[in-house]
Amino acid sequence: MTETTTGVDADALAAAAGRLRDAERTGVPGRPVRDLIGRDDVPAAYAVQQLLVAERTAAGARVVGRKIGLTSEAVQAQLGVDQPDFGVLLDDMAYDDGGTLPATSVLQPRVEAEVAFVLGSDLADGPLGIDEVRAAVAEVVPALEICGSRIADWDISFGDTVADNASAGAFVLGRQRLTLADVEPRGVAMSMTINDEVVATGTGEACLGDPVAALLWLARQARELGEPLRAGQVVLSGALGPMRPVQPGDRVTASFSDLGAVSVTIGEQ
């Protein structure tokens, strides 16, 4: 990835990465990093994210896609920002539909239901308009994202969450795979349950008006940063409803009109 240019010095970036790394290593959420990189210094936050992802890939993890966050106007207003963010999905974040997520694998887990895309071609060249993005989508998939924060009590600013890989933790893709000829993501209705109790509902329009529009935003951002989206990668396009906390033993199921369902159980500690 192209090195992100920022006015924050290298020592501060390294210190922020170290603080987040220590929280993951110890399993104890730590302090925010905004005192080191600022609340809304976008280049600095992505620079920290890049440092941490580079460490993971150097240790053997493989990049399998991206996640988009902050696609809801309500969440943007809460953090005082006017744009989404994104993080990197690694192969060790993926879990099977109907499987179990170890309770210790994600700090302070919160779950949200999303429409995911699997790309059939690169989004690296050309104008990257909506037509090019739609043509690149091979599969539309129901998904759960289990977000996590290495920052205590989710006390995050925009800079904190971006540095913390956009609060990415784990993800689960459903078994049903459709194409954009079969389903229109913006019209999808979602209901999410925890232990059979409905805890969130929403539609595709909650995700930047259309999950495909979120994918378009990401494709342009990723290319600008020198790491275009590639064929075979997974993109989690953003929440269709509120994020909800989960506890060990919880079973989460999200059902989507036209797309089917996806579920995961949080393991016991």
N, C-alpha and C positions, 0 to 999 in steps of 0.2 A: 504494500500500500504506500502511496505517496506520503512522505512525511508532512504532517500538519504544521503549518506555520503559526506560531503564537508568540505573544509578548511575555508569556510566563517562562521563567528560566528553567533549565533542564533539571536542576536540583529539586525545585518545587514539584515538577511533574513526577519525578522519581519518588519523592516523598509521598505524594498522593497515591501513586500505584502501590507503594509499600504498605500504606495504611489499609488499603482495600485487600491486599494480598494477606496481610496478617489476620484480618477478620475472617477470611476464608480458611486460612490454615488452622486457626484456633477454634473456629466454629462460634466465635463471639462477635456479634456486630460491633463496629467501632464508631468513631466520630465521623461527621461529615468531612469532606475534603475541600469544601468551598473556601475555607480559610487559606488554602494553598493555591487554588486555581481560579477562584472567583465564583460567583453564583451563576453567571451567564456568559462566561468566556467560552464560546462554542469551540474554537480551535483547540484551546487548552484541554477541554473535557474530552474531545475525541483523541487528542494526543495520549492522554492517560489510558483511554480505552484501548488504543493501538498497542501501547506497551504491554498491557495485561494479556491481550489476545496473542501477541507475539510470543510471550512466555509460554502460553498454553500450547500453541502450535509447535514451538521448539521442543516441548516435552512429549510431543506425539499426537496431540489432538488435531482433528481435521475440520476445516471450515466446511459446513454443509448448507449455509444460507444466512439469512438476516431476519431480524424481527423489527417491526416498526412499533414505536410507542408514542404516547401522548397524541393520539389521533382524535380524542374526544375534546370538544370545546370546553366542557366542564373541567376536565383535568388540566388543560392548558391554563384556564383561568385560575385554578387553584395554585399552580406553580408560577403564575405571572409570565407565561411565555406565549408566543404566537406561532409556534411551529412544532411539528412532530420531532422525534428523534429516532435513532436506530441503533441496534446492537448486532453482534455477530453470533450466529448459531454454530455450535461445535457438535461433532458427532456424539460426544459423550453426554450431551443434553437430551438426546432423543430417547423416548420410552414408548413401549408398545401400547396400542389401544387395548384397554381392559386390564392392563398390567398394574404393577405396584411401583411407586416412586419412593425410594428410601427416605425416611423422614429427615435424615441428616444431610441429604444432598443439596437442599436449598434452604438458605437462611431466611427466616421470617416469611414463609411462603404465602403467596396470594395467587388466586387463580382467576383467569378470564377466558372467555370463549371467543374464538376468532375464525375467520375464513383464511385458510392458507392456500398458497399457490405453489405448484411445482413447475419450474420453467423447462420448456422444451428447447429453447434456443437462447443464446447470449443476448444481453441487452447492453451492448458495448459500442455500437456504431450507429450512425444515422441520426435523424432528428429526435428520436425517442419521444414520439407523440403517443397519444392514447391508442391509435391503431397498431403501432409497432409493439406496444406493451401487451395488448390483447392477443396479438398473433404469437407472442412468445410464451403464453401460458399453455402448458400441456395438460395440467390437472388442477381442479378446484377441490379442496379437501376440507372437511370439518376438523377443527383443531382446538386443543386446550393449551394455553401457556401457563406454566407455573412460574410466576415472577418471584424474585427474591431480592433482598437488599442486604448488602454488607454494612449498611449504615444503621445504627441503632434507632429503633422506633420509626423507621421509614422517614426520618427527618431529612428530607431531600429537597434540594433546589434543582433546577435544570442541569447545572454543572455537575452536581453530585450523581444524578441518575445516569447521565451520559458517560461519565468516567467509569461508573460501575456497570459498564456494558449494557446500558439502557435497562438495568434491573433484570436482565435475562437470567433464568434459572434452569428451566427444563421445558420440554414441549412434547405433546402427544398428537399424532396425526391419526385421523379416523381411517377406516378401511375403505369406505366408498370414495371412488375417484371419478369425477365428472369433468366435462369440458365446459368452456364458456358458451358453447352451443346448447348445452343441457341446462344451465343454470345461470341466472343473472345475480351476481353477489350482492348488489345493492338492495335487492328485494328479498333477501333471505331473512327469515325471522328466527330468532334464537331464544331458547329457554335453558337455563343452567340450574341444576339441582346439586345440593350437597346433602347426602344421606336422604335422598328422595324429597327434600324440601326445596321448592323453587326459591332461588336467592338472587337471580338476575335474569332479565329479559332485555331484548333489543333487536335491532335490525341492522342490515348492512349499511344503511344510510348513516348510522352513528359513527362510522369509520371514514372520516373526511368526506362524507357524502356518498362514498362508493369505495369499497376495498380496492377496486382496480385503480382508482385515482391515487390511493395510498401507494400502490405498487409503482405507479408512474413517478410519484415524488421520489421514492426510494431509488428507482433506476437512475434518475438524473443525479441525485446526491452521490450515489455509489460511484458513478462514472467520474464525477467531478473530483472525488477523492482518490481516483486512480485504481479502484478495485471494483470494476463493473460486475453486475450480476451475471452469472453463468448458467448455461444449460445444466439441468439436474439439481440446481439449488432450490431450497425451500424458502419461502417468504411468508412469515406470519404478518398479516396485514394490519392488525390492530384490533382492539376489543370492540365487540358489538354491544356490550353492556358493562355494568359496574364490575370492578375487581373485588373479589371476596377473599378474606383470610381462610386458611384451612388448617386443620389440626391432624396429628397422627390418628390414623384409623378412619378418616373421612373418605367417602367415595363420592367423586365428582362426575357428573354426566352432563354433557351439553348436547341438546337436540336442535337440529337446524332444518327448517322447511326445505325440501328438495335435496338437501345434502346428506341427511342421515344424522348419526350420532357418534360421539366419541366419549370415552370414559377413562378414569384412572383412579386408583386408590392410593392414599397417602399411607405409607407404611407405619407400623408401630415403632416407637422408640425403644 
